[in-house]
Amino acid sequence: MIKANKKEDVRPIQMSISKVSAYFCNIEEEEKDDHPWYQDILRYVRNREYPEQVTENDKRTLRRLACEYVLDGDILYKGRKDQVLLRCVDAVEARQILEEVHEGVCGTHANGFTMAR
């Protein structure tokens, strides 16, 4: 059983219910400034340059993040622990990839027997 301290106020948890699924909202988001989300990491891996007006803490964080990424030509990959390289894509390319996968061969997640009924 949980003992509550009656002298302290318990703040309620704020919850909100979205009208659309979270994955839908995430896909719909576009980059606001025409730069992909990985722009700072790409610049650091390629030229060892930091963005303008960053703190020392931000520089340290960027260095730690950048050690997980590999640059092959102009394409940035994130290396996983199992030696698989994940290609970094922007929002527009991610949308194209998802549409191609879901409209193409992998469009349905049902087996042939279920579709025949």
C-alpha positions in Angstrom: 0.0 0.0 0.0 1.2 3.5 -0.8 1.5 6.0 2.0 0.7 9.6 0.8 2.0 12.6 2.6 -1.1 14.7 3.2 0.9 17.9 3.8 2.2 18.0 0.2 -0.1 18.6 -2.7 -0.2 15.9 -5.3 -0.1 17.4 -8.8 -2.4 15.7 -11.3 -0.9 14.1 -14.4 -1.7 16.1 -17.6 -2.9 13.8 -20.4 -4.2 14.6 -23.8 -5.8 12.5 -26.5 -4.9 13.2 -30.0 -7.3 12.9 -32.9 -4.8 11.0 -35.1 -2.2 8.4 -34.3 1.3 9.5 -33.2 3.0 7.8 -36.1 0.8 9.8 -38.5 1.7 13.1 -36.9 5.4 12.1 -37.0 5.3 11.4 -40.7 3.5 14.6 -41.5 6.1 16.8 -39.9 8.4 18.6 -42.4 11.6 20.3 -41.6 10.9 24.0 -40.9 14.2 25.4 -42.1 14.9 23.1 -45.1 17.6 21.3 -43.2 17.3 17.6 -42.3 17.3 16.6 -38.6 20.8 15.3 -38.9 22.4 18.5 -40.4 24.5 19.3 -37.4 25.8 15.8 -37.1 26.6 15.6 -40.8 28.5 18.9 -40.7 30.5 17.8 -37.7 31.4 14.4 -39.2 32.4 15.9 -42.5 34.2 19.1 -41.5 34.6 18.9 -37.7 32.6 22.2 -37.5 30.1 23.1 -34.8 26.9 25.1 -35.4 27.0 28.8 -34.6 26.4 29.9 -31.0 26.6 26.5 -29.3 27.6 26.0 -25.7 30.4 23.7 -24.5 27.8 21.2 -23.3 26.2 21.2 -26.8 29.6 20.6 -28.4 30.3 17.7 -26.1 26.9 16.2 -26.9 27.4 16.6 -30.6 30.8 14.8 -30.4 29.3 11.9 -28.5 26.4 11.6 -31.0 28.8 11.9 -34.0 30.9 8.9 -33.0 28.0 6.6 -33.8 27.7 7.9 -37.4 29.6 7.0 -40.5 29.9 9.1 -43.7 30.1 7.3 -47.0 30.4 9.8 -49.8 27.5 12.3 -49.2 25.4 9.7 -47.3 25.3 9.6 -43.5 24.7 6.3 -41.8 24.2 5.5 -38.1 26.1 2.4 -37.0 24.3 -0.1 -34.8 25.9 -2.4 -32.3 25.2 -5.4 -34.6 27.3 -3.7 -37.4 24.2 -2.8 -39.4 24.3 0.7 -41.0 21.1 2.7 -41.0 20.8 5.4 -43.6 19.8 8.8 -42.3 16.9 10.3 -44.4 15.0 13.5 -44.1 11.2 13.8 -43.8 10.5 13.9 -47.5 12.5 10.9 -48.3 11.1 9.0 -45.3 7.6 9.7 -46.6 8.5 8.4 -50.0 10.1 5.2 -48.5 7.0 4.5 -46.4 4.6 5.1 -49.3 6.7 2.8 -51.5 6.8 0.0 -48.9 3.1 0.2 -48.0 1.8 0.5 -51.6 4.2 -2.0 -53.1 5.0 -5.6 -52.3 4.6 -5.2 -48.5 1.3 -3.4 -48.9 -0.8 -6.0 -47.1 0.1 -7.7 -43.9 -2.3 -10.6 -44.4 -1.4 -14.0 -45.9 -2.9 -15.3 -49.1 -5.5 -17.4 -47.4 -7.0 -14.5 -45.5 -7.1 -12.4 -48.7 -8.9 -15.2 -50.6 -11.8 -15.2 -48.2 
